[in-house]
C-alpha cells in the first residue's frame, strides 16, 4: 500500500497546485477586474470632463461671436450717426452764416428793402438791337 499512498500523495500535490493556481488566477483576475474598473472610472471621469469643457467652449465661442456681431452693428450705427452729425453741423453752419448775413444787412441802412413794388410790362425781345459805344478805342496789353 505504500504505492497507493504515494499516488494519492501525488494526486494531493497536483490538486493543491491546481487549487493554488486557481486561487492565484482568481486573485489576479480580481485584481485585473479592480484595475479595469478603476481604469473605466478614470476614463469616464476624463470623458465627462472633456465633454463639459467642450460644451463650455462652444457656449463661450457662441457668446463671443454674438458680441462681435453686436459690436459690428454698433460700429455701423455709430458711423451712420457720425455722418448724419457732420451733415447736420454743415447745415447748422450754413443757417448761422445766412442769419448772420441777414442781421448784417438789416443793421446796414444802405440795403433797405423796397417799400413799393412796381409792375412793368414785358418788352418784346425778338429784335436784336445793336449796341454802339461812343469810345470804341481799346488799349491792348503787351503780348496779346
Backbone bond lengths (Angstrom), bond angles and torsions (degrees), N, CA, C in turn:
res aa  C-N    CA-C-N  psi(-1)  N-CA   C-N-CA  omega(-1)  CA-C   N-CA-C  phi
1 X - - - 1.414 - - 1.523 113.93 -
2 X 1.245 116.42 -8.30 1.470 114.04 177.42 1.522 111.41 -63.24
3 X 1.353 118.46 -31.68 1.465 119.52 -179.34 1.506 110.12 -67.00
4 X 1.271 117.11 -37.86 1.455 119.30 178.24 1.516 110.59 -67.32
5 X 1.268 114.91 -36.99 1.442 118.38 177.93 1.523 110.39 -63.81
6 X 1.333 115.01 -39.34 1.448 119.81 -179.08 1.526 110.68 -65.56
7 X 1.334 115.70 -42.96 1.458 120.33 179.23 1.522 109.03 -65.13
8 X 1.279 114.21 -41.30 1.439 117.24 179.58 1.510 110.37 -63.71
9 X 1.316 115.28 -38.98 1.452 120.15 179.03 1.540 109.86 -65.34
10 X 1.330 116.72 -40.39 1.461 120.86 178.25 1.524 109.87 -64.55
11 X 1.300 116.17 -40.21 1.454 120.89 178.01 1.519 110.22 -63.23
12 X 1.322 117.25 -41.20 1.460 120.97 177.92 1.521 111.57 -63.68
13 X 1.296 116.97 -38.40 1.468 120.47 -179.92 1.525 109.36 -66.92
14 X 1.327 115.80 -45.69 1.465 118.84 178.85 1.513 110.66 -62.69
15 X 1.315 113.81 -39.97 1.454 118.35 179.46 1.529 110.67 -65.60
16 X 1.307 116.75 -42.76 1.469 121.10 178.17 1.520 110.82 -64.13
17 X 1.324 116.94 -40.64 1.474 121.09 178.06 1.517 109.18 -63.80
18 X 1.311 115.58 -43.79 1.464 119.17 179.55 1.518 110.45 -62.83
19 X 1.335 117.23 -44.11 1.467 120.55 178.80 1.527 110.73 -62.66
20 X 1.327 114.70 -43.29 1.460 119.19 -179.53 1.523 110.33 -64.63
21 X 1.329 117.33 -42.99 1.466 119.56 179.47 1.529 110.93 -66.43
22 X 1.340 116.40 -35.55 1.464 119.42 176.15 1.524 110.54 -65.02
23 X 1.373 115.18 -42.29 1.462 118.47 177.61 1.537 111.33 -62.42
24 X 1.327 114.93 -40.95 1.471 118.77 179.08 1.525 109.95 -65.70
25 X 1.340 115.75 -43.39 1.468 119.37 178.64 1.526 110.87 -64.01
26 X 1.357 116.11 -41.46 1.466 119.35 177.03 1.523 111.18 -62.23
27 X 1.314 115.66 -43.90 1.465 119.78 178.91 1.528 110.14 -63.99
28 X 1.339 115.65 -41.85 1.469 119.47 179.52 1.516 110.44 -66.23
29 X 1.346 115.90 -41.85 1.466 118.21 179.43 1.529 110.38 -67.45
30 X 1.346 116.55 -36.31 1.462 118.85 175.79 1.527 110.09 -65.20
31 X 1.323 115.66 -41.87 1.462 119.39 178.05 1.528 109.59 -64.37
32 X 1.331 115.86 -41.06 1.464 119.33 176.96 1.522 111.05 -63.99
33 X 1.352 115.49 -41.06 1.458 119.43 177.81 1.524 110.74 -62.94
34 X 1.310 116.41 -43.32 1.474 120.28 178.93 1.522 109.83 -64.21
35 X 1.328 117.68 -44.17 1.465 121.30 178.52 1.525 110.23 -64.30
36 X 1.329 116.08 -39.74 1.465 120.10 178.10 1.528 111.10 -64.87
37 X 1.336 115.89 -42.46 1.463 119.38 177.81 1.523 111.12 -63.50
38 X 1.342 116.41 -41.87 1.471 119.50 178.58 1.524 110.88 -64.67
39 X 1.322 116.28 -41.56 1.468 120.07 179.02 1.526 110.31 -65.20
40 X 1.332 115.35 -39.52 1.468 119.50 178.41 1.525 110.56 -64.30
41 X 1.342 116.68 -43.90 1.465 120.23 177.45 1.527 111.10 -61.05
42 X 1.322 115.97 -44.82 1.461 120.35 179.48 1.529 110.47 -61.97
43 X 1.312 116.32 -42.95 1.468 119.68 177.79 1.521 111.66 -62.67
44 X 1.321 116.64 -40.38 1.471 119.90 178.81 1.527 111.02 -65.55
45 X 1.331 117.06 -40.99 1.464 120.72 177.83 1.526 110.15 -62.88
46 X 1.332 116.15 -45.68 1.465 119.81 179.30 1.522 111.32 -64.73
47 X 1.334 116.97 -40.57 1.459 120.84 178.58 1.524 111.21 -63.39
48 X 1.335 116.62 -43.98 1.461 119.16 178.72 1.533 110.36 -65.51
49 X 1.337 117.43 -38.16 1.464 120.18 177.45 1.518 112.13 -63.30
50 X 1.321 116.80 -43.64 1.470 120.80 178.27 1.530 110.25 -66.12
51 X 1.334 116.96 -40.23 1.467 120.28 179.09 1.523 110.94 -63.01
52 X 1.323 116.35 -45.58 1.474 120.05 178.47 1.521 110.18 -62.61
53 X 1.334 116.62 -40.93 1.469 120.17 178.12 1.519 111.38 -63.46
54 X 1.317 117.55 -41.06 1.464 121.24 179.93 1.529 110.74 -64.91
55 X 1.326 116.95 -43.47 1.468 120.53 178.64 1.531 110.20 -64.39
56 X 1.329 116.78 -42.77 1.469 120.36 177.91 1.520 110.38 -63.06
57 X 1.327 117.73 -41.41 1.463 121.20 178.38 1.520 110.64 -61.52
58 X 1.338 117.98 -44.66 1.457 120.78 179.33 1.525 111.68 -63.22
59 X 1.337 117.11 -39.64 1.465 120.60 178.03 1.527 110.71 -64.02
60 X 1.309 116.76 -46.74 1.468 120.68 -179.69 1.522 110.15 -64.48
61 X 1.328 117.46 -41.56 1.458 120.67 179.86 1.521 111.00 -63.16
62 X 1.332 117.64 -41.81 1.468 119.99 178.91 1.520 110.40 -66.10
63 X 1.334 117.96 -38.47 1.460 120.16 178.02 1.525 111.25 -65.69
64 X 1.320 117.53 -40.46 1.467 120.92 178.24 1.522 110.28 -65.32
65 X 1.326 117.18 -42.35 1.465 120.46 178.28 1.525 110.64 -62.48
66 X 1.313 116.38 -42.25 1.459 120.75 179.23 1.522 111.07 -63.93
67 X 1.327 116.99 -42.86 1.471 119.22 -179.82 1.527 110.83 -68.55
68 X 1.343 118.84 -35.60 1.461 120.39 175.66 1.523 111.10 -64.43
69 X 1.322 116.71 -39.41 1.461 120.74 177.24 1.525 110.63 -63.40
70 X 1.323 116.73 -43.59 1.467 120.42 177.89 1.520 110.92 -63.06
71 X 1.333 116.82 -40.72 1.469 120.38 178.56 1.529 111.02 -63.59
72 X 1.317 117.39 -39.85 1.469 120.73 178.33 1.527 110.28 -64.08
73 X 1.338 116.84 -42.08 1.469 120.34 177.90 1.522 110.68 -64.59
74 X 1.331 116.86 -41.77 1.467 120.17 178.33 1.527 111.04 -64.49
75 X 1.328 117.05 -39.49 1.462 120.30 178.63 1.529 110.32 -62.46
76 X 1.335 116.75 -42.69 1.461 120.70 177.99 1.522 110.59 -62.72
77 X 1.320 116.61 -45.10 1.468 121.29 -179.79 1.529 110.71 -63.84
78 X 1.331 116.98 -40.98 1.466 121.12 179.24 1.527 110.26 -65.05
79 X 1.333 116.91 -40.45 1.464 120.31 177.93 1.524 110.79 -62.18
80 X 1.329 116.59 -43.97 1.466 120.38 177.87 1.526 110.65 -61.57
81 X 1.323 117.28 -42.91 1.469 120.33 178.80 1.526 111.51 -64.95
82 X 1.334 117.12 -37.43 1.462 120.09 178.12 1.522 110.92 -63.99
83 X 1.332 117.38 -44.36 1.467 120.27 178.29 1.531 110.95 -63.93
84 X 1.313 116.20 -41.69 1.469 119.78 177.66 1.522 110.37 -63.54
85 X 1.323 117.02 -39.22 1.463 121.58 178.66 1.528 110.38 -63.72
86 X 1.318 117.38 -41.90 1.470 120.90 178.37 1.525 110.47 -62.22
87 X 1.340 116.60 -44.21 1.465 119.91 178.29 1.527 111.20 -61.94
88 X 1.324 116.39 -43.46 1.466 119.67 179.70 1.524 111.58 -65.90
89 X 1.333 117.94 -37.48 1.463 120.53 176.78 1.519 110.84 -64.61
90 X 1.333 117.31 -39.84 1.463 120.33 176.91 1.524 111.05 -63.38
91 X 1.331 117.30 -43.41 1.467 120.55 177.79 1.526 110.50 -62.86
92 X 1.328 116.28 -40.90 1.471 119.98 179.50 1.520 110.96 -63.80
93 X 1.327 117.32 -42.66 1.462 120.75 177.74 1.517 110.95 -62.90
94 X 1.322 116.46 -39.12 1.458 120.74 177.99 1.528 110.94 -63.69
95 X 1.319 116.01 -44.78 1.468 120.21 179.48 1.523 110.72 -65.70
96 X 1.326 116.80 -40.90 1.464 120.19 178.26 1.522 111.00 -61.96
97 X 1.334 116.51 -43.39 1.457 119.02 179.85 1.527 110.41 -66.95
98 X 1.348 117.99 -37.55 1.459 121.10 177.41 1.521 110.52 -62.12
99 X 1.335 116.79 -46.29 1.465 119.46 -179.70 1.518 111.65 -68.68
100 X 1.329 117.94 -34.09 1.465 118.49 178.19 1.520 110.62 -68.58
101 X 1.345 117.64 -38.29 1.467 120.26 175.91 1.520 109.74 -65.28
102 X 1.320 117.00 -42.51 1.472 120.42 179.63 1.517 110.87 -62.65
103 X 1.334 116.97 -40.63 1.466 120.42 178.12 1.520 111.23 -65.77
104 X 1.346 117.19 -39.28 1.468 120.87 177.38 1.526 110.49 -64.49
105 X 1.319 116.91 -41.97 1.464 120.45 178.61 1.514 110.34 -64.40
106 X 1.327 116.56 -40.88 1.468 119.92 179.64 1.521 110.45 -67.07
107 X 1.327 117.66 -32.82 1.461 120.70 179.96 1.524 111.03 -74.13
108 X 1.330 117.12 -30.63 1.460 120.55 -179.59 1.532 108.79 -86.69
109 X 1.319 117.49 128.92 1.470 120.68 -175.38 1.516 112.25 -83.92
110 X 1.306 119.30 -8.86 1.464 119.61 -179.31 1.523 111.57 -74.26
111 X 1.318 116.78 -21.88 1.459 119.98 179.16 1.523 109.88 -106.70
112 X 1.306 116.18 63.11 1.462 119.31 177.78 1.516 110.09 -78.01
113 X 1.288 115.17 152.27 1.456 120.35 177.30 1.530 108.14 -77.53
114 X 1.315 114.42 153.10 1.470 118.91 -179.86 1.511 109.98 -67.78
115 X 1.333 114.26 137.40 1.474 118.86 179.88 1.510 111.59 -88.59
116 X 1.332 114.51 -23.43 1.455 118.59 -177.25 1.523 108.84 -139.52
117 X 1.326 116.82 141.33 1.455 122.07 178.53 1.516 107.85 -104.22
118 X 1.327 115.66 129.79 1.467 120.60 -178.77 1.525 107.85 -107.49
119 X 1.311 116.48 132.21 1.456 120.92 176.78 1.517 108.96 -93.95
120 X 1.337 116.90 135.72 1.458 122.56 -177.76 1.514 108.10 -126.38
121 X 1.335 115.33 142.38 1.464 118.99 177.74 1.516 110.11 -74.12
122 X 1.331 115.12 150.52 1.449 120.37 -179.10 1.523 109.86 -79.43
123 X 1.287 116.08 140.55 1.448 122.04 -178.06 1.529 109.08 -97.15
124 X 1.310 116.63 145.73 1.463 121.13 178.28 1.523 108.35 -76.05
125 X 1.309 116.71 119.18 1.455 121.13 -173.12 1.538 111.46 -104.46
126 X 1.281 118.56 13.41 1.451 120.43 -175.89 1.526 111.63 -68.13
127 X 1.295 116.38 -37.04 1.459 119.17 -179.91 1.513 109.24 -83.76
128 X 1.320 114.74 131.67 1.444 119.10 178.61 1.511 108.64 -87.14
129 X 1.291 115.68 131.27 1.451 120.42 176.90 1.511 108.91 -98.52
130 X 1.287 115.12 141.54 1.450 120.02 179.86 1.510 108.05 -90.41
131 X 1.328 115.35 129.69 1.453 120.51 -178.93 1.520 107.08 -101.70
132 X 1.308 115.88 129.13 1.462 120.50 176.58 1.511 107.94 -120.10
133 X 1.307 114.18 142.12 1.452 120.24 179.00 1.511 109.26 -102.41
134 X 1.309 117.12 144.86 1.459 120.98 -179.65 1.520 110.16 -69.53
135 X 1.311 117.54 -46.48 1.453 121.28 179.52 1.513 107.78 -103.14
136 X 1.314 116.73 99.49 1.449 120.16 -175.13 1.526 112.64 -98.22
137 X 1.316 117.17 13.19 1.465 117.98 178.66 1.524 109.23 -80.14
138 X 1.292 114.87 140.73 1.466 120.06 -176.92 1.507 108.15 -128.62
139 X 1.301 118.55 121.75 1.438 122.86 178.52 1.534 107.85 -89.85
140 X 1.306 116.38 117.29 1.475 119.80 -178.64 1.508 108.99 -90.31
141 X 1.297 115.04 153.52 1.458 120.36 178.85 1.517 109.82 -83.32
142 X 1.315 116.53 158.93 1.446 120.32 -177.41 1.532 107.72 -70.58
143 X 1.314 113.89 134.64 1.463 119.34 179.62 1.494 113.78 96.33
144 X 1.270 118.33 -6.16 1.466 120.56 179.74 1.489 110.98 -118.48
